Amino acid sequence: MLTQVPDAEPRLRCRRHAELLAAAILGVALARLLSTHAPIALAFACYGALHGAALALCLRPWPARWQAPAFVAAASIQSGLLARLGLLAAPLLARRGVEMAASLVVALCACAGALGYGALLRCLLRYRLAAGPLAMIALACVFAASAALVLMRQYPLGGTAWLAILWWLAFSAGLCADAGRRGLRAPAA
């Protein structure tokens, strides 16, 4: 019988994570079609919980009993709070124009979300993500969120789901790219 080594560094199963993200994206799209009237902070809290769960379920070895629920809860709270802070900050920055304020707020929230999420991964799930790859992931999340703003204007039916989905894809792609690099550098057993 195999036993779990408590100090083993968690590894992300990228294929399974991509499958769970695809299912979550379909679920969000269906939910957006059925109802579009959720408060933004609540919607983002749900988006954070979905991505957090999709990530925690794909780590091997499994996180300790308390770690995965704590990570999902923290990701949910962080995402909801950042959305709320963004909504509060937007009017303060709107003196230079609403569109510019929205772009700046979304970029800052996407970056802060990625950096905070990386810290949560490290603190709660013990997933080691170095500063360099995390910075690149945060930059990718900023670009993804900026692209989502364009899509929101072109296809308003998707609403804020565009922001969440493109951020998820950018963050997860960065994690999987980092996991692939780690696998290439790992010594042969």
N, C-alpha and C positions, 0 to 999 in steps of 0.2 A: 504494500500500500504506500502511495506517495504521500508525503507530508509537506505542508506548506512551510517554507522557511520565512520567519517573520521579518528578517532584515533584507530579503531579496528586493532588488529594485524593481518597481512595477514596469511592465512593458505594455505598450498599446497594441492591441490587435486591430490594425487599421482596416482590414477588409470588413470585419464585423462592425466596426464603428461606422464605416461608410454605409453599410446596410441599415443600421439603426437610424442614422441621420436621414437617409432616403425615406424611411418609414415616417419619421417625425415630420419631414418636409411635406409629405403627402397629407399627414394628419393636420398640419397647420393650414395647408391650402384648403382642405375640406372644411375646417372650422371657419376660415375666412369666407367661404362661400355661403355657409349657413348663417353666420352672424358676424357683423362687422362692428358691433357696438361695445366692445370691451374697453375699459379705461386703459390708456397707454401704459401706465406703470404696472398694472396688473397683467396686461398682455406680455410685457417684457419679463416680468417675474416668471410667468409660465414658460416663456422662451428659454430663460436661463435654466429653469428646472429641467426642461426637456434635453437641452444640450448637456447639462451636467450629468443627467442619468445615462444618456447615450455614451458618454465618455467613461463614467465609473463602471458601467457594465462590461466594458471592453478592456479592462486592465487585468493583466495576469502577473503575479498572483493576485487573487481577489483582495480588495482592500479589507481591512479589519471591519468587524460588524458595524461599528459606529462611524467609520470614516466615510463610506459612500453616502449615507443619508446626510451627514454633516456637510459634505461637499455639495450635494444637490441643493440643500437648503441655503448654504452660503452663496452659491452661484445664482440662485433665484433672488435672494435678497439684494445682492450686488446689482444684478441686471435691472430689477425694479427700481432701486434707488438711483441708479445712473439715469434711467429714463425720466424719473421725477426731477432730478437735478437739472437735466437737460431742458425739460419743460420750463423750469423756473429761470434758467439762465438765458434762454432764447430772447425773451422780451428785453432783458438788460442789454443784450448785444444788438438788438434790432435797429439801433440808431443809424447804422450804416447800411441798412437794407435787410429785409426779412430773409431773402434768399441767401445772402452772405452769412447772416446769423445762423440760419438753419444748417448750412454747410459746416461752419466752424463748430457749432455745438455737436453735431453728429460725429465729426472727425475727432473731437476731444473725447466724447463719450466712448467711441469705438476704441480709441487708444487706451483710455483709462480702463475700460472693460477688459481688454486683452491683457494688460499688465496686471490688473487685479486678479484675473482668472488664472494667470500663470502663477501668481503668489499663492492662490488657493490650492492649485494643483500640488505645489511644492509642500505647503504646510499641512494640508489635510490628507492628501493621498500619497505623499512622499514620492511624487513623480518629479524626477530631476530634469528641469528644463533650464538650460544655461541662459545667461543674460543676452548673449548674442542672438541665438535663435528666437528668444522671446521678443526682442526688439524688432526682428524681421517679421515675426508673426503680427505684432502690434501695427507695424506699417502696412502689412497686407490687409489687416482689418480696417484700417483707415481708408485705404483705396476701395475695399469692398463696400464699406458703408457709403462712401461717396458715389459709387456706381448705383447703389440701392436708391439713393435720393433721385437720381435720374430715372430709374425704373418706376419709382413711386409716382413721378410726374407723368410718365408715359402710360403707365398701367395702374391707375389708382385703386383698382379692385383689390390688389394685393396688399395695399396699405403698409403698415409697419412691418408686416411679415417679410417684406423684401429686405429690410435692414437686418432682421434676425437671421434669415436664411443665408444671405451672402456673408454675414459675419461668421456664422457657424462654419460655412464652407472654407473661408479663409483661415480661420483659426485651426480647424481640424486638418486641413491640407498642410499647414505649417507643422503641426504636431507629427503628422505621418511622415513628412519629409525629414524631420529631425530624427524620428524613430528609425527611418531607413538609413540615415547616415550613421546612427549609433550601431545598427546591425552590421554595417560594412566595417566599422572600426573595431568591433568586438573580436577578441582573440578566438581562434578556432579551438574547440575543445578536444 
